[in-house]
């Protein structure tokens, strides 16, 4: 008897774990090729991608210059154990360190790994090693990964629920989410009330955080995303981050910035923290540093935290960290951004996109809020009152875009979006930094078609 030829989806259902995020879509979406701002399915239907692999592909799919660099490196030194040196690793670390030192006068070093969660775990080692403390502060709505270490400082309980007790779980502080202020305040008159409430934790030793007699906090560092990623691209109000950094410095608490999703010009600057008048003690990078090619991640830390005397050989290890293919790609990414003043282009495109989103909001009651910085933008979907979160609508919008049958002119398109936010009702937009105004206009048209199909008002 002939065996039935299984389809790709049938094979996936039989052989693949459901533990990743592929099965958020039902059925899982299959793509066959990509280029620029588009993914293509097996029928060659173009899907405009407005989330670019969670902001990992900032410079577009199949970027020829970066692909060529990868091919060049394959023919020279494609593999090397991380216990040996190669010039791409050293030059990449130098480029990152020189940027921070020349611009902000702070010396540091770079330590490499492979994925974002692993780099977060390495940073926790550095923090614990320096401070001698195992507890950290982090934000509600923050996301730092799903390894055991990163889960302890990620606010969502669902990432910890099935894995036992986390004795090192962070103390989570409300993020300044002004559209949905956790304190019910108005940003125009609150005078950053949320930061005032954080400072109050240190007023007396009986608040359990601070020993005034020795001037020591129980918590070693505060892990932040300056703009929350999975939390819904929430942007803090002006002045908040500077006040927070000042408070932490006064209390000898390290400031650690997670740049994994917002780094590499997503916000118009190389690192998102540069928008907010702060310089962290440690920052973590990944994703777009290689444009999604042969990934690497890493951390930059101040010299006093990561010097060879403080963080000696063997303090941490990963087989594929600083691999030649990844470091070569990352070095070429940074060269691309240094050859011209990259920031104004992104600011201009981002401002154009945000203007179009504001016009879209004016036409739809269900859009409660739009905002953005650089090319990190958000659309908060609500009920018809413009405030009550609508996860149901967001799910429908997400799945409708993946059907690939949205008519524009004489062609059918799909639309690739990502949903985030505290209530899973926010469309987080992270398009290619090289997206054209015509593609932005197409994106707005496709969003309107999808909203109309979903019965929005």
N, C-alpha and C positions, 0 to 999 in steps of 0.2 A: 504494500500500500504506500502510495506517495505521501511524503510528509507535507503538511501545509506550510507554505512559505509565509513566515511571520512578517508583519509590517514592523516598521521601526517603533511605533508606539506600543505594539504588542510585545516586542522584545524588551522595551523599557519597563513595561508593567511586570514582566516576568523576572528580569535580571537586575534591575537597578534599584538601589536604595531610594526610599521616599524621604530620607532624612535631610535632603538638601532643599532648596527653594524652587526647584524645577516644577514641582506639582502645585505651586500656588495657582497656576493657570490650569484650567480643566477644559479640554485636554491640554497637556504640555505643548508648547509651540515649537515647531521644528523650523530651523533656518538653514539655508544651504550656502549662502555667500553674503558678502558685504562689501561696501565701498563708501567712503566719505561719511555722510550722515545717514546712510541707508543700510538696512538689512534686507535680504531677499529670501523668500521662501522657495520651495521646490518648484513652484510655477513661475518663478522670476518676478513675482509681485514685489514692488518696492515698499518697504515699511520705513517711514521717517522715524528715526530713533531720537527721542528727546530725553533719554536718560543715559545713553552711552555707557552701558555696563557699569552702572552705579558710579559714574564719573571716572572710570578707568581709562577711557579712550578719548582723552581731551583733544587729540589732534586728528581725529577722524579714523575710520576703518581703512585698513590697507594703505596707510600713509606711506607713499613711495620712498621718501627719504629714510624713514625709520626702518622700513622693510629691507631696504638696501644695506643699511648698517648691520642689521641682524645677519643678512646673508654674507656680508664681508667678514663678520666675526666668526661665523660658522667655518669658513675656510682657513682661518688663522689659528684661533684657540677656542674651540667650542665648549670644551669641558676642562675643568681643573678643580681638584679638591680644595675646599675652602681653607685648608691649613697652609696653602701656598699663596704667594702674592702674584698679581698680574696688574699691569699698568692701568687698566680701565677702572678697577676698584679704587686704586689710590687717587687717580685723577678725579673720579666722581666724588669721593670724600672731600678732596681738596676744594672742588668747585662749590660744594654746599657750605663748607666751613668758611671759605674765603668770602662768600656772599654775606654771611651773618657777621663776620668780623669787620669787613670793610664798611658795611652799612650801619651796624649797631655797636661796634667796638667790643664784641664779646667773643672770646676764644672758646672753641669747643672741638669735639671729635664726633665722627660718625661711626655707628655700629650697624652692620647689615644683618638682615634675615630674609625670609621669603615672603610670608603673608603678613597682613596687617595684625591679626591676632597674635602672631608670634612676636612681632615687634613690640606690641603692647606688653606682652609677658616679659620681654627683655627689659623694657623700661621699668616695670615693677621691681625687677631685680636691682636695677640701678638705684631706684628710690629707696628700697628697703636697705640696701647695702650702705647708702649714705646716711639715712636718717635713723636706722635701727628700729623703725616703726612699720607695722604690717597693715595698718588701717589707712584708708584714703577717703577723701571727699570726691564726689562726682555729682553730676547734674541729673535730676529727673528728666527723662526724655533723651538722655545720652546713650550712645551706642558705641562700644569699643571692640566688639567681637564676641565670639562664642566659644573660645577655648576656656578652660576652667579659670585661668587668671583673669582674662578679659571679661568673662561673665560676672565676676565679682564686682566689677566697677561699671557694668551695664545695668541700667535701671530696671529693665523688664524682668519681672520675676519668672516669666514663662521660659526664659533661657536657663534658669537655675532649678526650676521646680522638680525635675525628675532626677537630680544628681546629688541629693543629700545636702547636708548642712554646709554653708559657706561661712566659716568663722571670720574670714577676712572681708566680708561683704562691705562695700563702701557705705558711708553715710550720704544719702542722696539729698541734695539741696534743690529747691525750685529754680528752674531756669527763667530768666526774664522774658516770658512768652507774652508779649503785650496784647496780642489779639485775644488771648484767653488768660488774662492775668490770674495767677493762682491765688492772689490776695484780693481780687475784685477791685483793683485800683485803675485809674486812668493815667496813661503814660504822660499826658500833658501836665499833670499836677502831682504825680506820686513821688518825684525826687528820688528815683530808684529805691523805692521802699523795700524791694526784695533784697537788695544789698544791705540795707539797714538791718533787716531781720537776720541775715547771715552774721553780721558783726555782733549782734546781740548774743550769739552763742558763746562769746568769749568774755562776757561781762562778769561772770562769777564762776568759780570752780565747780559750783553745784549744777551748772548747765552740762557738766560731764565732759567737756572738750579740752579744758585749759587748766594748767596748773600755774597760777600767778606767782607762786613762790619761786619757781625755777624758770618761769617763762617758757614753758614747753607745751605744745599741743600733742594730743594723743594721735593725731592724724599727720602722716608724713607729707602728703601731696594732695593737690586738687587736680583731678583729671577733667579737662574740658574739651569740648568742641566749640570754637568761637562762634560758629554757625552750626546748629544741630543738623546732622545729616538724616539718618533714619527717623529722627524725631520730627522731621517735616520742614527742613531748611528754615528753621526759626532763627531770625536775626535779632541780636540784642539791641537795646536802645543805646544811643550815643552816651559815652561816658561810663557805662556799666563795667566793662572789662578793665578799664584803668583803675576804677575804684576797687574792684576785686583783687587785681594784681598788687595794689598798694597794701591792702589788708593782709594778704598772704605773706608779703615780704616782711611786714611788721611782726608777724607771728612765726616767722621762720618756717613757713610751709611752702614746699616746692610747687611751682606752677608747671603742669605738664599739658601740652596742647596736642590733641589728636588731629593730624592733618591728612589722615588717610583718604578721606573723601573730598575735602575742600582744598587740598594742596595742589601745586603746579598750575597756578593761574586760574583755577575755577572761579575765584572771587575777584579776579582782576589783578591780583598780586601773586608773586610766587608762592607765598605762604599766607594763609588767611589771617593769621594773627597780626600781620603787618597793617591791616585795616583798622586796628583798634588801639594803637598806641601802647602796645605791650611787647616785651621780649621774654619768652618763656625760659625756664631752666632746662626743659627737655621738650622736644617735639618729635612726633612720630609721623613717618610718611610711608607711602606705598602706592597702590593702584596706578595712577596716571604717570608716575615717575618713569615708567617704561611704555606708556601708551597701551598697556595691556599685553605687551609682548614679553614672554619669558620673565615673569614677574619677580621683582625683588621688593623688599621693604626695608625700613631701617629707622634708626633714631639718631637725632643730633642731641648732644647733651653738653652742658658747660664743662670746661676742662676740670674743675674741681670735683665733679661728679664721676667722671669717666677716665681720668688719667690712668696710665698703666699701674701706678701705685695703688690707686683706689679700686680699679676694676681690672684685675690682672688676667693674663691668658687663661682661657678655659672657664671663665666666669659664666659663659653660656656658649651654645654651639648649635649649628644647624647645617646639615650636610650640603644643602644647595644655596646657602647664604652667599652673597656677593659673587654669584656665578658669572662667568665671563659674558654670556649672552645678555643677561639682564643688565649688568653694569654698563656694557657697551651701548645698549639701547637708551638707558637712562642718561648717560653722558651726552648722547646725541640730542635727546629731548632738551636738555639744559642748554646745549649749544644753540639750538633753534631759537630758544627764547632770549638768548643774549645777543644775537646778531642784530637785533633792532629793538626799539622801544615797544615791547609787546603789549604793555598795559593799556595804552589808549585805544587800540583796536578792540580789545575785549570790553572796555568800558562803553565804547560806542555801540557795539552790537548788543550788549546787555541792556543798555538804555533803550534801544529800539525795541527789543523783545518785551521789556517791561511796559513800555508805552502801549504796545499792542495788547498785552494782558490786561492793562487797566481799561482799555476800550472794550475788551471782551467782558470784563466784570460789569461794565455799565449796561450791558445788554442782557445779563443773566442774573436773576435774583439768587440762584443757588451758589453763586461764587461769593463767598463771604469776605475773602481777603486775597490779595495778590501782593507780592513784594519780591525783592531780589537785590542781589549785590553781585556785580560782574555777571557771570553766566550761571549763577546759582539762583534759581527762581522757583516760586511756589504758587500754587492755586489751591485755596482751601475750599472744598466743596461742602455745602450745607443744605439744610432743608430750605424751603422757600422763604423762611424768615431771615436768611442770610447769616445765621449764627449757629443754630443747632447742628452739630456735626452729622454728616450723612455718609457713613461707611458704605451703605448699600449702593448709593449712587457712584461712589468712587470705584467700587468693585465692578459695577456694570460698565463704567467708562473704560477701565483697564481692559476688560475682556472684549468689549466691542471693538476697540482699536486693533486687537490681535486677529480679528476675523479677516482682515485684508480685502475688504470689499467696499471701501469708501470712495465714491465716485468724485473725481475732480477733473474737469475737462473730458478728454476721451480715454482716461486711464483710471484704473482702480489702485488705491493705496491702502496700506496699513499704517498703524500708528503705535509706536512702542513707548509706553509710559511706565513710571514707577509710582507706587503708592506708599506713602509714609505718614508720619504724624502720630500724635498721641492717641487719636481716635481712628487712625487708618483712613482718613478722609482727605489727605493732602496729596495732590499731584506734585511731585518734586521733579523739577526740570533741570537737567544737566546736559544740554546739547553739546555737540562738538564746538570747541572754541573757534573753529574755522567755518561754522555754519554761515550761509549767505542770508541776506535779507529776504530773498525770494523763498528760501527754505523756511525761514521764520514765518513768512506770510502763509505758506502752505500749511505749516503747523497749526496756525490759528484757524484756518479754514477747516482742517481735519478735526480739530477740537470742537468746533461748532457743529459739524455733522454728527459727531459722536454724542454730544450733549442733546441734540435734537432727537436722535434715535433712542436715547435713554429716557425720554420723557421729561427732561429738565425744563425749568421755567425761568 
